[in-house]
Amino acid sequence: MKMNDEKNVMTKDQEQLLSSLSPFELKNRLIEQATVSLRSFARTMLNAGRGNPNWIATLPREAFFTLGKFAMAECRRTFNLPEGFAGLPQKEGIARRFETFLMENKEAPACDFLKSAYKYMLMEHAADPDEMIHEWAESVIGDQYPVPDRILKYTEIVVVDYLNHELCDNQPPAGSLKLFATEGGTAAMCYIFDSLMQNFLLEPGDSIALLVPAFTPYIEIPQLERYRFDVLHIPASRMSQDGLHLWQYEKEAIDALRDPKYKALFVINPSNPPSYALAKETVEQLKDIVAKSNPNLMIVTDDVYATYIPNFRSLLADLPRNTIGVYSFSKYFGATGWRAAVIALWEENIFDDLIKKLPSKRKSSLAHRYGSLTMRPQDLKFIDRMVADSRQVALNHTAGLSLPQQMQMSLFALFSLVDTENKYRERMLSIIEKRLKVLWEEAGFTLLPDPLRAGYYSEIDMLVWAKKFYGQEFVEYLQENYNPLDIVFRLARETSLVVLNGGGFDAPEWSVRVSLANLNEEDYAHIGKSIRQILTEYAEAWKKCLVLH
């Protein structure tokens, strides 16, 4: 692979200017560079920059469409006009008709899965058959506003089961988990930040902490004028004895959270981009901090990649009173376009407690804000305040995630719950593992075995490998003569590969972030070879400099 095309080459100063952009905005510049390369060399662009998976879960989608066929028959049963009008599903006897539909449509896609899902709800929760199937029928056709607005009754029941299974390792803490269905994890983030501010739990200038590297909005939102938080970035700086990244946190760094001035901690677990779960000792340390030093520490944990770690356990399970959980169905089920996620909060929590302890003037202000919703606004739960805030309070009566989105979310959750042999999970993990392995092998780098690695992304620190292969003097040469963005721009320009710069995620500046979700195995081999080739060419340039001097 020859890399000597000088067209569209950016200077070090130009790259430095672009380093201030969010990686997801920088991605557009990288795609431009890759597109030039496509025209010049008739290549195919490989975009490993964004985490949109290149798979879908088929069975829950087929179930959605089969359920839609039943629901449409129910609508036409009420009345059916030739101009294209039909009525609404009727509750009385609908479960019996659903059972008949399943028997008469045995060959329909996912019919057996729908039978299993129906049986699961009856056996595990003694669900009222007519009430539940009526909710399902109305949901799949989307004929009503969401009621309850926070989340539908049976959607909440099944998604709580799913979260207890996936985030609590089937050992949830005592108590009731409440959910708010949102338009993807990004909406969940916005609602949480907004309601923490609206309810005076956080104020401009407050001290918060963020475990980094982190998904960029968690870095960028606190910097906005509305928030202006004083942010402590706690880096995953722990290294192995061989000088390789473990992507875990030093005890001394986590101990900073013992200072009560830190009001909130934001966590992505498993992390994005390194894709590692928190080590058990870090979780135990956080539990000790809350128990002994900072009992009102508010924790927000984004656990979208939890399903890629067997027997995963979230901070939502280990610190239930202090933690708000965010979970999105987008990655595991190949469903970023469905915008299906939940905010999770245990019924007994410090967020409600802290609101009750606010000064009277602020309580009065909040009573005025939420007074149109209830005669006792002071008793409104924080999770219900988030629902209202998501619609500027005045539009609370039309709040909530659309019914079809909630139905598909329910079917995703049920799909995992009835898959007792974990066939889908095992195949998913094997696909990710193969892609990760070939990426690192072709790069010529060493990937340490680690049960805490999710593998959805891979973070490759070029300086670590520069030092391993060529020594510290070569590292200093790179730092003096190149901008860290040079790597991602060279990959885009010379090989039509798009990866993101790790520095934008508050990862090491010379690292690159590769998504393992959206390309094929042979593509990751090409990416690995290209990364190693660039490092080799840097080394050749350095050696020439040594000869000249």
Secondary structure, DSSP 8 states (H G I E B T S, - for coil): ------TT---HHHHHHHTTS-HHHHHHHHHHHHHHHHHHH----EE-SS---S---HHHHHHHHHHHHHHHHHHHHH-EETTTEE-----TTHHHHHHHHHHHTTTSTTHHHHHHHHHHHHHHH---HHHHHHHHHHHHHT-S--SSSS--HHHHHHHHHHHHHHTBTT---SS-EEEEEEEHHHHHHHHHHHHHHHTTSS-TT-EEEEEES--HHHHHGGGSTTT--EEEEEE---B-TTS-B-----HHHHGGGGSTTEEEEEEESS-SSS-B---HHHHHHHHHHHHHT-TT-EEEEE-TTGGGSTT-B-HHHHSTTTEEEEEESTTTTT-GGG-EEEEEEESS-HHHHHHHTS-HHHHHHHHHHHTTT-S-GGG--HHHHHHHHTTTTTTGGG-S--HHHHHHHHHHHHHHHH-TT-HHHHHHHHHHHHHHHHHHHHHT------TTB--SEEEEEHHHHHHHHH-HHHHHHHHHH--THHHHHHHHHHH-EE-EEGGGGTS-TTEEEEESSSS-HHHHHHHHHHHHHHHHHHHHHHHHHHHH-
